[in-house]
Amino acid sequence: MVTKTLYVGNLPWSATKEDLAAFFADIAEVKASRVITDPVSGRSKGFGFIEVDDQEDIERIINAANGKEMGGREIIVNEAKPRQPKM
């Protein structure tokens, strides 16, 4: 089975990868989660990613969680786009 990745934006600054996984656990099984942080300060950049097993999970998560509140912020959830090479 191929793992699919979802982008989660507008996260609260205090959100951890555990918070992210727990937030989506009632919707679908989260295989992995990560919150992107600044390498110097270690502070969250306000977005992260979750990984799930299939397309049905992606659609269910987007429909259930996009626009929902997490820690006082309305999160954005959509399918992650491939990483662009740095020039």
N, CA, C and O atoms as a Maestro MAE file, in Angstrom:
{
 s_m_m2io_version
 :::
 2.0.0
}

f_m_ct {
 s_m_title
 :::
 protein
 m_atom[348] {
  # First column is atom index #
  i_m_mmod_type
  r_m_x_coord
  r_m_y_coord
  r_m_z_coord
  i_m_residue_number
  s_m_chain_name
  s_m_pdb_residue_name
  s_m_pdb_atom_name
  i_m_atomic_number
  :::
  1 25 0.844 -1.188 0.000 1 A "MET " " N  " 7
  2 3 0.000 0.000 0.000 1 A "MET " " CA " 6
  3 2 0.889 1.252 0.000 1 A "MET " " C  " 6
  4 15 1.912 1.303 0.684 1 A "MET " " O  " 8
  5 25 0.484 2.237 -0.767 2 A "VAL " " N  " 7
  6 3 1.257 3.470 -0.877 2 A "VAL " " CA " 6
  7 2 0.745 4.486 0.138 2 A "VAL " " C  " 6
  8 15 -0.457 4.738 0.226 2 A "VAL " " O  " 8
  9 25 1.654 5.057 0.893 3 A "THR " " N  " 7
  10 3 1.288 6.065 1.884 3 A "THR " " CA " 6
  11 2 1.040 7.393 1.180 3 A "THR " " C  " 6
  12 15 1.793 7.785 0.288 3 A "THR " " O  " 8
  13 25 -0.016 8.074 1.587 4 A "LYS " " N  " 7
  14 3 -0.386 9.382 1.038 4 A "LYS " " CA " 6
  15 2 -0.128 10.451 2.084 4 A "LYS " " C  " 6
  16 15 -0.273 10.208 3.282 4 A "LYS " " O  " 8
  17 25 0.257 11.646 1.623 5 A "THR " " N  " 7
  18 3 0.594 12.738 2.541 5 A "THR " " CA " 6
  19 2 -0.395 13.891 2.400 5 A "THR " " C  " 6
  20 15 -0.774 14.278 1.294 5 A "THR " " O  " 8
  21 25 -0.799 14.424 3.539 6 A "LEU " " N  " 7
  22 3 -1.676 15.593 3.593 6 A "LEU " " CA " 6
  23 2 -0.941 16.757 4.232 6 A "LEU " " C  " 6
  24 15 -0.202 16.589 5.203 6 A "LEU " " O  " 8
  25 25 -1.155 17.937 3.672 7 A "TYR " " N  " 7
  26 3 -0.627 19.196 4.215 7 A "TYR " " CA " 6
  27 2 -1.637 19.719 5.221 7 A "TYR " " C  " 6
  28 15 -2.840 19.689 4.960 7 A "TYR " " O  " 8
  29 25 -1.167 20.199 6.369 8 A "VAL " " N  " 7
  30 3 -2.030 20.809 7.379 8 A "VAL " " CA " 6
  31 2 -1.435 22.174 7.704 8 A "VAL " " C  " 6
  32 15 -0.347 22.261 8.272 8 A "VAL " " O  " 8
  33 25 -2.145 23.237 7.345 9 A "GLY " " N  " 7
  34 3 -1.645 24.592 7.542 9 A "GLY " " CA " 6
  35 2 -2.434 25.363 8.581 9 A "GLY " " C  " 6
  36 15 -3.506 24.943 9.017 9 A "GLY " " O  " 8
  37 25 -1.877 26.501 8.967 10 A "ASN " " N  " 7
  38 3 -2.445 27.417 9.956 10 A "ASN " " CA " 6
  39 2 -2.543 26.762 11.336 10 A "ASN " " C  " 6
  40 15 -3.487 26.996 12.090 10 A "ASN " " O  " 8
  41 25 -1.542 25.936 11.640 11 A "LEU " " N  " 7
  42 3 -1.504 25.273 12.946 11 A "LEU " " CA " 6
  43 2 -1.188 26.271 14.053 11 A "LEU " " C  " 6
  44 15 -0.512 27.272 13.816 11 A "LEU " " O  " 8
  45 25 -1.679 25.996 15.266 12 A "PRO " " N  " 7
  46 3 -1.261 26.814 16.400 12 A "PRO " " CA " 6
  47 2 0.249 26.650 16.593 12 A "PRO " " C  " 6
  48 15 0.792 25.576 16.332 12 A "PRO " " O  " 8
  49 25 0.917 27.688 17.041 13 A "TRP " " N  " 7
  50 3 2.374 27.644 17.191 13 A "TRP " " CA " 6
  51 2 2.811 26.579 18.182 13 A "TRP " " C  " 6
  52 15 3.933 26.078 18.102 13 A "TRP " " O  " 8
  53 25 1.938 26.231 19.109 14 A "SER " " N  " 7
  54 3 2.282 25.260 20.146 14 A "SER " " CA " 6
  55 2 2.064 23.808 19.712 14 A "SER " " C  " 6
  56 15 2.418 22.892 20.455 14 A "SER " " O  " 8
  57 25 1.492 23.577 18.526 15 A "ALA " " N  " 7
  58 3 1.162 22.217 18.083 15 A "ALA " " CA " 6
  59 2 2.406 21.345 17.924 15 A "ALA " " C  " 6
  60 15 3.434 21.791 17.414 15 A "ALA " " O  " 8
  61 25 2.291 20.093 18.371 16 A "THR " " N  " 7
  62 3 3.362 19.110 18.229 16 A "THR " " CA " 6
  63 2 2.901 18.021 17.270 16 A "THR " " C  " 6
  64 15 1.729 17.971 16.897 16 A "THR " " O  " 8
  65 25 3.828 17.144 16.871 17 A "LYS " " N  " 7
  66 3 3.446 16.045 15.988 17 A "LYS " " CA " 6
  67 2 2.442 15.126 16.681 17 A "LYS " " C  " 6
  68 15 1.591 14.533 16.018 17 A "LYS " " O  " 8
  69 25 2.532 15.002 18.007 18 A "GLU " " N  " 7
  70 3 1.577 14.190 18.760 18 A "GLU " " CA " 6
  71 2 0.180 14.830 18.741 18 A "GLU " " C  " 6
  72 15 -0.828 14.136 18.606 18 A "GLU " " O  " 8
  73 25 0.137 16.166 18.880 19 A "ASP " " N  " 7
  74 3 -1.139 16.883 18.805 19 A "ASP " " CA " 6
  75 2 -1.785 16.672 17.439 19 A "ASP " " C  " 6
  76 15 -2.992 16.453 17.335 19 A "ASP " " O  " 8
  77 25 -0.963 16.743 16.400 20 A "LEU " " N  " 7
  78 3 -1.448 16.585 15.030 20 A "LEU " " CA " 6
  79 2 -2.036 15.189 14.827 20 A "LEU " " C  " 6
  80 15 -3.137 15.056 14.293 20 A "LEU " " O  " 8
  81 25 -1.325 14.163 15.241 21 A "ALA " " N  " 7
  82 3 -1.798 12.783 15.102 21 A "ALA " " CA " 6
  83 2 -3.090 12.581 15.892 21 A "ALA " " C  " 6
  84 15 -4.026 11.951 15.400 21 A "ALA " " O  " 8
  85 25 -3.145 13.109 17.106 22 A "ALA " " N  " 7
  86 3 -4.327 12.949 17.950 22 A "ALA " " CA " 6
  87 2 -5.544 13.658 17.362 22 A "ALA " " C  " 6
  88 15 -6.662 13.150 17.454 22 A "ALA " " O  " 8
  89 25 -5.335 14.824 16.763 23 A "PHE " " N  " 7
  90 3 -6.432 15.600 16.184 23 A "PHE " " CA " 6
  91 2 -7.144 14.814 15.080 23 A "PHE " " C  " 6
  92 15 -8.367 14.881 14.954 23 A "PHE " " O  " 8
  93 25 -6.375 14.070 14.285 24 A "PHE " " N  " 7
  94 3 -6.943 13.334 13.152 24 A "PHE " " CA " 6
  95 2 -7.266 11.874 13.457 24 A "PHE " " C  " 6
  96 15 -7.835 11.188 12.607 24 A "PHE " " O  " 8
  97 25 -6.920 11.382 14.641 25 A "ALA " " N  " 7
  98 3 -7.068 9.958 14.983 25 A "ALA " " CA " 6
  99 2 -8.514 9.459 14.919 25 A "ALA " " C  " 6
  100 15 -8.746 8.295 14.590 25 A "ALA " " O  " 8
  101 25 -9.481 10.314 15.225 26 A "ASP " " N  " 7
  102 3 -10.881 9.888 15.179 26 A "ASP " " CA " 6
  103 2 -11.422 9.793 13.759 26 A "ASP " " C  " 6
  104 15 -12.476 9.197 13.537 26 A "ASP " " O  " 8
  105 25 -10.715 10.372 12.799 27 A "ILE " " N  " 7
  106 3 -11.173 10.389 11.414 27 A "ILE " " CA " 6
  107 2 -10.579 9.229 10.623 27 A "ILE " " C  " 6
  108 15 -11.286 8.553 9.876 27 A "ILE " " O  " 8
  109 25 -9.285 9.004 10.791 28 A "ALA " " N  " 7
  110 3 -8.588 7.935 10.068 28 A "ALA " " CA " 6
  111 2 -7.308 7.590 10.818 28 A "ALA " " C  " 6
  112 15 -6.845 8.358 11.661 28 A "ALA " " O  " 8
  113 25 -6.742 6.435 10.507 29 A "GLU " " N  " 7
  114 3 -5.488 6.039 11.140 29 A "GLU " " CA " 6
  115 2 -4.340 6.839 10.538 29 A "GLU " " C  " 6
  116 15 -4.107 6.795 9.330 29 A "GLU " " O  " 8
  117 25 -3.628 7.568 11.386 30 A "VAL " " N  " 7
  118 3 -2.492 8.379 10.958 30 A "VAL " " CA " 6
  119 2 -1.229 7.536 11.122 30 A "VAL " " C  " 6
  120 15 -0.913 7.089 12.224 30 A "VAL " " O  " 8
  121 25 -0.513 7.322 10.025 31 A "LYS " " N  " 7
  122 3 0.706 6.513 10.043 31 A "LYS " " CA " 6
  123 2 1.897 7.298 10.585 31 A "LYS " " C  " 6
  124 15 2.753 6.742 11.273 31 A "LYS " " O  " 8
  125 25 1.948 8.594 10.271 32 A "ALA " " N  " 7
  126 3 3.041 9.452 10.734 32 A "ALA " " CA " 6
  127 2 2.566 10.894 10.701 32 A "ALA " " C  " 6
  128 15 1.651 11.239 9.953 32 A "ALA " " O  " 8
  129 25 3.195 11.737 11.521 33 A "SER " " N  " 7
  130 3 2.879 13.163 11.515 33 A "SER " " CA " 6
  131 2 4.155 13.933 11.828 33 A "SER " " C  " 6
  132 15 5.050 13.445 12.518 33 A "SER " " O  " 8
  133 25 4.208 15.148 11.298 34 A "ARG " " N  " 7
  134 3 5.351 16.007 11.605 34 A "ARG " " CA " 6
  135 2 4.929 17.469 11.502 34 A "ARG " " C  " 6
  136 15 4.127 17.848 10.649 34 A "ARG " " O  " 8
  137 25 5.488 18.268 12.387 35 A "VAL " " N  " 7
  138 3 5.280 19.718 12.371 35 A "VAL " " CA " 6
  139 2 6.609 20.318 11.935 35 A "VAL " " C  " 6
  140 15 7.656 19.989 12.492 35 A "VAL " " O  " 8
  141 25 6.568 21.186 10.954 36 A "ILE " " N  " 7
  142 3 7.786 21.793 10.421 36 A "ILE " " CA " 6
  143 2 8.222 22.929 11.347 36 A "ILE " " C  " 6
  144 15 7.429 23.800 11.705 36 A "ILE " " O  " 8
  145 25 9.497 22.896 11.723 37 A "THR " " N  " 7
  146 3 10.032 23.900 12.638 37 A "THR " " CA " 6
  147 2 11.206 24.648 12.010 37 A "THR " " C  " 6
  148 15 11.870 24.159 11.096 37 A "THR " " O  " 8
  149 25 11.433 25.833 12.527 38 A "ASP " " N  " 7
  150 3 12.586 26.628 12.104 38 A "ASP " " CA " 6
  151 2 13.841 25.955 12.662 38 A "ASP " " C  " 6
  152 15 13.897 25.660 13.856 38 A "ASP " " O  " 8
  153 25 14.857 25.704 11.811 39 A "PRO " " N  " 7
  154 3 16.045 24.997 12.295 39 A "PRO " " CA " 6
  155 2 16.861 25.774 13.326 39 A "PRO " " C  " 6
  156 15 17.582 25.171 14.121 39 A "PRO " " O  " 8
  157 25 16.758 27.080 13.324 40 A "VAL " " N  " 7
  158 3 17.539 27.891 14.259 40 A "VAL " " CA " 6
  159 2 16.812 28.042 15.595 40 A "VAL " " C  " 6
  160 15 17.379 27.758 16.651 40 A "VAL " " O  " 8
  161 25 15.561 28.489 15.546 41 A "SER " " N  " 7
  162 3 14.825 28.768 16.786 41 A "SER " " CA " 6
  163 2 14.110 27.534 17.333 41 A "SER " " C  " 6
  164 15 13.825 27.462 18.528 41 A "SER " " O  " 8
  165 25 13.819 26.564 16.464 42 A "GLY " " N  " 7
  166 3 13.069 25.392 16.885 42 A "GLY " " CA " 6
  167 2 11.575 25.650 16.982 42 A "GLY " " C  " 6
  168 15 10.811 24.756 17.348 42 A "GLY " " O  " 8
  169 25 11.154 26.861 16.656 43 A "ARG " " N  " 7
  170 3 9.743 27.242 16.722 43 A "ARG " " CA " 6
  171 2 8.989 26.709 15.508 43 A "ARG " " C  " 6
  172 15 9.532 26.650 14.405 43 A "ARG " " O  " 8
  173 25 7.747 26.326 15.719 44 A "SER " " N  " 7
  174 3 6.903 25.830 14.634 44 A "SER " " CA " 6
  175 2 6.747 26.899 13.558 44 A "SER " " C  " 6
  176 15 6.661 28.090 13.858 44 A "SER " " O  " 8
  177 25 6.714 26.460 12.306 45 A "LYS " " N  " 7
  178 3 6.451 27.380 11.197 45 A "LYS " " CA " 6
  179 2 4.952 27.476 10.911 45 A "LYS " " C  " 6
  180 15 4.541 28.190 9.996 45 A "LYS " " O  " 8
  181 25 4.131 26.759 11.690 46 A "GLY " " N  " 7
  182 3 2.676 26.860 11.549 46 A "GLY " " CA " 6
  183 2 2.073 25.902 10.546 46 A "GLY " " C  " 6
  184 15 0.908 26.045 10.175 46 A "GLY " " O  " 8
  185 25 2.858 24.916 10.095 47 A "PHE " " N  " 7
  186 3 2.290 23.906 9.211 47 A "PHE " " CA " 6
  187 2 2.976 22.575 9.433 47 A "PHE " " C  " 6
  188 15 4.047 22.494 10.034 47 A "PHE " " O  " 8
  189 25 2.327 21.530 8.930 48 A "GLY " " N  " 7
  190 3 2.881 20.197 9.091 48 A "GLY " " CA " 6
  191 2 2.266 19.241 8.089 48 A "GLY " " C  " 6
  192 15 1.559 19.648 7.167 48 A "GLY " " O  " 8
  193 25 2.545 17.971 8.285 49 A "PHE " " N  " 7
  194 3 2.069 16.932 7.368 49 A "PHE " " CA " 6
  195 2 1.644 15.711 8.157 49 A "PHE " " C  " 6
  196 15 2.213 15.405 9.205 49 A "PHE " " O  " 8
  197 25 0.626 15.007 7.639 50 A "ILE " " N  " 7
  198 3 0.263 13.703 8.178 50 A "ILE " " CA " 6
  199 2 0.281 12.707 7.033 50 A "ILE " " C  " 6
  200 15 0.059 13.071 5.878 50 A "ILE " " O  " 8
  201 25 0.544 11.453 7.355 51 A "GLU " " N  " 7
  202 3 0.562 10.392 6.354 51 A "GLU " " CA " 6
  203 2 -0.513 9.369 6.689 51 A "GLU " " C  " 6
  204 15 -0.675 8.963 7.840 51 A "GLU " " O  " 8
  205 25 -1.249 8.960 5.647 52 A "VAL " " N  " 7
  206 3 -2.303 7.961 5.777 52 A "VAL " " CA " 6
  207 2 -2.136 6.921 4.678 52 A "VAL " " C  " 6
  208 15 -1.319 7.089 3.772 52 A "VAL " " O  " 8
  209 25 -2.920 5.839 4.765 53 A "ASP " " N  " 7
  210 3 -2.727 4.724 3.841 53 A "ASP " " CA " 6
  211 2 -3.397 4.819 2.477 53 A "ASP " " C  " 6
  212 15 -2.862 4.289 1.504 53 A "ASP " " O  " 8
  213 25 -4.533 5.469 2.375 54 A "ASP " " N  " 7
  214 3 -5.189 5.424 1.061 54 A "ASP " " CA " 6
  215 2 -5.991 6.678 0.727 54 A "ASP " " C  " 6
  216 15 -6.181 7.559 1.566 54 A "ASP " " O  " 8
  217 25 -6.450 6.735 -0.506 55 A "GLN " " N  " 7
  218 3 -7.177 7.891 -1.037 55 A "GLN " " CA " 6
  219 2 -8.479 8.128 -0.272 55 A "GLN " " C  " 6
  220 15 -8.870 9.276 -0.064 55 A "GLN " " O  " 8
  221 25 -9.150 7.061 0.144 56 A "GLU " " N  " 7
  222 3 -10.393 7.225 0.912 56 A "GLU " " CA " 6
  223 2 -10.131 7.981 2.215 56 A "GLU " " C  " 6
  224 15 -10.923 8.832 2.619 56 A "GLU " " O  " 8
  225 25 -9.004 7.659 2.872 57 A "ASP " " N  " 7
  226 3 -8.645 8.362 4.110 57 A "ASP " " CA " 6
  227 2 -8.395 9.841 3.834 57 A "ASP " " C  " 6
  228 15 -8.815 10.697 4.613 57 A "ASP " " O  " 8
  229 25 -7.716 10.145 2.736 58 A "ILE " " N  " 7
  230 3 -7.433 11.540 2.374 58 A "ILE " " CA " 6
  231 2 -8.730 12.317 2.208 58 A "ILE " " C  " 6
  232 15 -8.895 13.391 2.788 58 A "ILE " " O  " 8
  233 25 -9.640 11.781 1.425 59 A "GLU " " N  " 7
  234 3 -10.901 12.474 1.176 59 A "GLU " " CA " 6
  235 2 -11.705 12.640 2.462 59 A "GLU " " C  " 6
  236 15 -12.295 13.694 2.697 59 A "GLU " " O  " 8
  237 25 -11.728 11.603 3.293 60 A "ARG " " N  " 7
  238 3 -12.468 11.667 4.558 60 A "ARG " " CA " 6
  239 2 -11.865 12.738 5.479 60 A "ARG " " C  " 6
  240 15 -12.599 13.509 6.096 60 A "ARG " " O  " 8
  241 25 -10.541 12.783 5.571 61 A "ILE " " N  " 7
  242 3 -9.883 13.765 6.435 61 A "ILE " " CA " 6
  243 2 -10.107 15.186 5.928 61 A "ILE " " C  " 6
  244 15 -10.437 16.075 6.712 61 A "ILE " " O  " 8
  245 25 -9.932 15.409 4.631 62 A "ILE " " N  " 7
  246 3 -10.135 16.756 4.076 62 A "ILE " " CA " 6
  247 2 -11.566 17.225 4.329 62 A "ILE " " C  " 6
  248 15 -11.784 18.355 4.765 62 A "ILE " " O  " 8
  249 25 -12.542 16.357 4.055 63 A "ASN " " N  " 7
  250 3 -13.949 16.737 4.250 63 A "ASN " " CA " 6
  251 2 -14.282 16.995 5.712 63 A "ASN " " C  " 6
  252 15 -15.079 17.882 6.015 63 A "ASN " " O  " 8
  253 25 -13.685 16.235 6.617 64 A "ALA " " N  " 7
  254 3 -14.011 16.362 8.036 64 A "ALA " " CA " 6
  255 2 -13.231 17.466 8.747 64 A "ALA " " C  " 6
  256 15 -13.747 18.074 9.685 64 A "ALA " " O  " 8
  257 25 -11.984 17.739 8.315 65 A "ALA " " N  " 7
  258 3 -11.123 18.616 9.113 65 A "ALA " " CA " 6
  259 2 -10.798 19.968 8.493 65 A "ALA " " C  " 6
  260 15 -10.458 20.896 9.227 65 A "ALA " " O  " 8
  261 25 -10.887 20.120 7.189 66 A "ASN " " N  " 7
  262 3 -10.551 21.410 6.576 66 A "ASN " " CA " 6
  263 2 -11.498 22.488 7.105 66 A "ASN " " C  " 6
  264 15 -12.719 22.362 7.005 66 A "ASN " " O  " 8
  265 25 -10.924 23.533 7.662 67 A "GLY " " N  " 7
  266 3 -11.728 24.624 8.221 67 A "GLY " " CA " 6
  267 2 -12.101 24.446 9.680 67 A "GLY " " C  " 6
  268 15 -12.692 25.346 10.276 67 A "GLY " " O  " 8
  269 25 -11.769 23.302 10.269 68 A "LYS " " N  " 7
  270 3 -12.062 23.069 11.690 68 A "LYS " " CA " 6
  271 2 -11.071 23.831 12.556 68 A "LYS " " C  " 6
  272 15 -9.995 24.220 12.103 68 A "LYS " " O  " 8
  273 25 -11.454 24.035 13.803 69 A "GLU " " N  " 7
  274 3 -10.593 24.762 14.734 69 A "GLU " " CA " 6
  275 2 -9.673 23.816 15.492 69 A "GLU " " C  " 6
  276 15 -10.094 22.769 15.983 69 A "GLU " " O  " 8
  277 25 -8.419 24.208 15.573 70 A "MET " " N  " 7
  278 3 -7.428 23.484 16.374 70 A "MET " " CA " 6
  279 2 -6.654 24.536 17.158 70 A "MET " " C  " 6
  280 15 -5.976 25.378 16.569 70 A "MET " " O  " 8
  281 25 -6.752 24.493 18.456 71 A "GLY " " N  " 7
  282 3 -6.034 25.449 19.290 71 A "GLY " " CA " 6
  283 2 -6.366 26.900 18.984 71 A "GLY " " C  " 6
  284 15 -5.499 27.771 19.058 71 A "GLY " " O  " 8
  285 25 -7.629 27.161 18.637 72 A "GLY " " N  " 7
  286 3 -8.053 28.530 18.367 72 A "GLY " " CA " 6
  287 2 -7.782 29.021 16.952 72 A "GLY " " C  " 6
  288 15 -8.025 30.189 16.647 72 A "GLY " " O  " 8
  289 25 -7.282 28.145 16.084 73 A "ARG " " N  " 7
  290 3 -6.999 28.538 14.691 73 A "ARG " " CA " 6
  291 2 -7.747 27.623 13.736 73 A "ARG " " C  " 6
  292 15 -7.887 26.426 13.985 73 A "ARG " " O  " 8
  293 25 -8.228 28.200 12.638 74 A "GLU " " N  " 7
  294 3 -8.933 27.435 11.618 74 A "GLU " " CA " 6
  295 2 -7.897 26.805 10.689 74 A "GLU " " C  " 6
  296 15 -7.224 27.508 9.934 74 A "GLU " " O  " 8
  297 25 -7.771 25.480 10.746 75 A "ILE " " N  " 7
  298 3 -6.723 24.814 9.972 75 A "ILE " " CA " 6
  299 2 -7.118 24.604 8.510 75 A "ILE " " C  " 6
  300 15 -8.297 24.575 8.159 75 A "ILE " " O  " 8
  301 25 -6.110 24.462 7.689 76 A "ILE " " N  " 7
  302 3 -6.262 24.186 6.264 76 A "ILE " " CA " 6
  303 2 -5.726 22.783 6.035 76 A "ILE " " C  " 6
  304 15 -4.611 22.464 6.449 76 A "ILE " " O  " 8
  305 25 -6.520 21.940 5.375 77 A "VAL " " N  " 7
  306 3 -6.092 20.567 5.114 77 A "VAL " " CA " 6
  307 2 -6.303 20.275 3.631 77 A "VAL " " C  " 6
  308 15 -7.409 20.418 3.111 77 A "VAL " " O  " 8
  309 25 -5.229 19.863 2.957 78 A "ASN " " N  " 7
  310 3 -5.363 19.432 1.571 78 A "ASN " " CA " 6
  311 2 -4.243 18.448 1.226 78 A "ASN " " C  " 6
  312 15 -3.298 18.265 1.992 78 A "ASN " " O  " 8
  313 25 -4.373 17.825 0.064 79 A "GLU " " N  " 7
  314 3 -3.369 16.857 -0.351 79 A "GLU " " CA " 6
  315 2 -2.046 17.585 -0.594 79 A "GLU " " C  " 6
  316 15 -2.010 18.627 -1.248 79 A "GLU " " O  " 8
  317 25 -0.968 17.025 -0.062 80 A "ALA " " N  " 7
  318 3 0.349 17.652 -0.212 80 A "ALA " " CA " 6
  319 2 0.799 17.589 -1.656 80 A "ALA " " C  " 6
  320 15 0.568 16.604 -2.357 80 A "ALA " " O  " 8
  321 25 1.444 18.658 -2.082 81 A "LYS " " N  " 7
  322 3 2.007 18.700 -3.443 81 A "LYS " " CA " 6
  323 2 3.455 18.232 -3.382 81 A "LYS " " C  " 6
  324 15 4.109 18.388 -2.351 81 A "LYS " " O  " 8
  325 25 3.966 17.662 -4.473 82 A "PRO " " N  " 7
  326 3 5.364 17.211 -4.461 82 A "PRO " " CA " 6
  327 2 6.294 18.393 -4.179 82 A "PRO " " C  " 6
  328 15 6.034 19.521 -4.599 82 A "PRO " " O  " 8
  329 25 7.360 18.115 -3.473 83 A "ARG " " N  " 7
  330 3 8.352 19.138 -3.119 83 A "ARG " " CA " 6
  331 2 9.061 19.622 -4.384 83 A "ARG " " C  " 6
  332 15 9.490 18.823 -5.217 83 A "ARG " " O  " 8
  333 25 9.174 20.937 -4.509 84 A "GLN " " N  " 7
  334 3 9.842 21.529 -5.656 84 A "GLN " " CA " 6
  335 2 11.341 21.599 -5.399 84 A "GLN " " C  " 6
  336 15 11.759 21.956 -4.298 84 A "GLN " " O  " 8
  337 25 12.150 21.270 -6.388 85 A "PRO " " N  " 7
  338 3 13.612 21.362 -6.184 85 A "PRO " " CA " 6
  339 2 14.035 22.824 -5.966 85 A "PRO " " C  " 6
  340 15 13.479 23.745 -6.564 85 A "PRO " " O  " 8
  341 25 15.034 23.004 -5.093 86 A "LYS " " N  " 7
  342 3 15.544 24.364 -4.844 86 A "LYS " " CA " 6
  343 2 16.473 24.739 -5.978 86 A "LYS " " C  " 6
  344 15 17.243 23.920 -6.479 86 A "LYS " " O  " 8
  345 25 16.382 25.990 -6.368 87 A "MET " " N  " 7
  346 3 17.227 26.477 -7.473 87 A "MET " " CA " 6
  347 2 18.432 27.189 -6.941 87 A "MET " " C  " 6
  348 15 19.258 27.668 -7.718 87 A "MET " " O  " 8
  :::
 }
 m_bond[347] {
  # First column is bond index #
  i_m_from
  i_m_to
  i_m_order
  :::
  1 1 2 1
  2 2 3 1
  3 3 4 2
  4 3 5 1
  5 5 6 1
  6 6 7 1
  7 7 8 2
  8 7 9 1
  9 9 10 1
  10 10 11 1
  11 11 12 2
  12 11 13 1
  13 13 14 1
  14 14 15 1
  15 15 16 2
  16 15 17 1
  17 17 18 1
  18 18 19 1
  19 19 20 2
  20 19 21 1
  21 21 22 1
  22 22 23 1
  23 23 24 2
  24 23 25 1
  25 25 26 1
  26 26 27 1
  27 27 28 2
  28 27 29 1
  29 29 30 1
  30 30 31 1
  31 31 32 2
  32 31 33 1
  33 33 34 1
  34 34 35 1
  35 35 36 2
  36 35 37 1
  37 37 38 1
  38 38 39 1
  39 39 40 2
  40 39 41 1
  41 41 42 1
  42 42 43 1
  43 43 44 2
  44 43 45 1
  45 45 46 1
  46 46 47 1
  47 47 48 2
  48 47 49 1
  49 49 50 1
  50 50 51 1
  51 51 52 2
  52 51 53 1
  53 53 54 1
  54 54 55 1
  55 55 56 2
  56 55 57 1
  57 57 58 1
  58 58 59 1
  59 59 60 2
  60 59 61 1
  61 61 62 1
  62 62 63 1
  63 63 64 2
  64 63 65 1
  65 65 66 1
  66 66 67 1
  67 67 68 2
  68 67 69 1
  69 69 70 1
  70 70 71 1
  71 71 72 2
  72 71 73 1
  73 73 74 1
  74 74 75 1
  75 75 76 2
  76 75 77 1
  77 77 78 1
  78 78 79 1
  79 79 80 2
  80 79 81 1
  81 81 82 1
  82 82 83 1
  83 83 84 2
  84 83 85 1
  85 85 86 1
  86 86 87 1
  87 87 88 2
  88 87 89 1
  89 89 90 1
  90 90 91 1
  91 91 92 2
  92 91 93 1
  93 93 94 1
  94 94 95 1
  95 95 96 2
  96 95 97 1
  97 97 98 1
  98 98 99 1
  99 99 100 2
  100 99 101 1
  101 101 102 1
  102 102 103 1
  103 103 104 2
  104 103 105 1
  105 105 106 1
  106 106 107 1
  107 107 108 2
  108 107 109 1
  109 109 110 1
  110 110 111 1
  111 111 112 2
  112 111 113 1
  113 113 114 1
  114 114 115 1
  115 115 116 2
  116 115 117 1
  117 117 118 1
  118 118 119 1
  119 119 120 2
  120 119 121 1
  121 121 122 1
  122 122 123 1
  123 123 124 2
  124 123 125 1
  125 125 126 1
  126 126 127 1
  127 127 128 2
  128 127 129 1
  129 129 130 1
  130 130 131 1
  131 131 132 2
  132 131 133 1
  133 133 134 1
  134 134 135 1
  135 135 136 2
  136 135 137 1
  137 137 138 1
  138 138 139 1
  139 139 140 2
  140 139 141 1
  141 141 142 1
  142 142 143 1
  143 143 144 2
  144 143 145 1
  145 145 146 1
  146 146 147 1
  147 147 148 2
  148 147 149 1
  149 149 150 1
  150 150 151 1
  151 151 152 2
  152 151 153 1
  153 153 154 1
  154 154 155 1
  155 155 156 2
  156 155 157 1
  157 157 158 1
  158 158 159 1
  159 159 160 2
  160 159 161 1
  161 161 162 1
  162 162 163 1
  163 163 164 2
  164 163 165 1
  165 165 166 1
  166 166 167 1
  167 167 168 2
  168 167 169 1
  169 169 170 1
  170 170 171 1
  171 171 172 2
  172 171 173 1
  173 173 174 1
  174 174 175 1
  175 175 176 2
  176 175 177 1
  177 177 178 1
  178 178 179 1
  179 179 180 2
  180 179 181 1
  181 181 182 1
  182 182 183 1
  183 183 184 2
  184 183 185 1
  185 185 186 1
  186 186 187 1
  187 187 188 2
  188 187 189 1
  189 189 190 1
  190 190 191 1
  191 191 192 2
  192 191 193 1
  193 193 194 1
  194 194 195 1
  195 195 196 2
  196 195 197 1
  197 197 198 1
  198 198 199 1
  199 199 200 2
  200 199 201 1
  201 201 202 1
  202 202 203 1
  203 203 204 2
  204 203 205 1
  205 205 206 1
  206 206 207 1
  207 207 208 2
  208 207 209 1
  209 209 210 1
  210 210 211 1
  211 211 212 2
  212 211 213 1
  213 213 214 1
  214 214 215 1
  215 215 216 2
  216 215 217 1
  217 217 218 1
  218 218 219 1
  219 219 220 2
  220 219 221 1
  221 221 222 1
  222 222 223 1
  223 223 224 2
  224 223 225 1
  225 225 226 1
  226 226 227 1
  227 227 228 2
  228 227 229 1
  229 229 230 1
  230 230 231 1
  231 231 232 2
  232 231 233 1
  233 233 234 1
  234 234 235 1
  235 235 236 2
  236 235 237 1
  237 237 238 1
  238 238 239 1
  239 239 240 2
  240 239 241 1
  241 241 242 1
  242 242 243 1
  243 243 244 2
  244 243 245 1
  245 245 246 1
  246 246 247 1
  247 247 248 2
  248 247 249 1
  249 249 250 1
  250 250 251 1
  251 251 252 2
  252 251 253 1
  253 253 254 1
  254 254 255 1
  255 255 256 2
  256 255 257 1
  257 257 258 1
  258 258 259 1
  259 259 260 2
  260 259 261 1
  261 261 262 1
  262 262 263 1
  263 263 264 2
  264 263 265 1
  265 265 266 1
  266 266 267 1
  267 267 268 2
  268 267 269 1
  269 269 270 1
  270 270 271 1
  271 271 272 2
  272 271 273 1
  273 273 274 1
  274 274 275 1
  275 275 276 2
  276 275 277 1
  277 277 278 1
  278 278 279 1
  279 279 280 2
  280 279 281 1
  281 281 282 1
  282 282 283 1
  283 283 284 2
  284 283 285 1
  285 285 286 1
  286 286 287 1
  287 287 288 2
  288 287 289 1
  289 289 290 1
  290 290 291 1
  291 291 292 2
  292 291 293 1
  293 293 294 1
  294 294 295 1
  295 295 296 2
  296 295 297 1
  297 297 298 1
  298 298 299 1
  299 299 300 2
  300 299 301 1
  301 301 302 1
  302 302 303 1
  303 303 304 2
  304 303 305 1
  305 305 306 1
  306 306 307 1
  307 307 308 2
  308 307 309 1
  309 309 310 1
  310 310 311 1
  311 311 312 2
  312 311 313 1
  313 313 314 1
  314 314 315 1
  315 315 316 2
  316 315 317 1
  317 317 318 1
  318 318 319 1
  319 319 320 2
  320 319 321 1
  321 321 322 1
  322 322 323 1
  323 323 324 2
  324 323 325 1
  325 325 326 1
  326 326 327 1
  327 327 328 2
  328 327 329 1
  329 329 330 1
  330 330 331 1
  331 331 332 2
  332 331 333 1
  333 333 334 1
  334 334 335 1
  335 335 336 2
  336 335 337 1
  337 337 338 1
  338 338 339 1
  339 339 340 2
  340 339 341 1
  341 341 342 1
  342 342 343 1
  343 343 344 2
  344 343 345 1
  345 345 346 1
  346 346 347 1
  347 347 348 2
  :::
 }
}
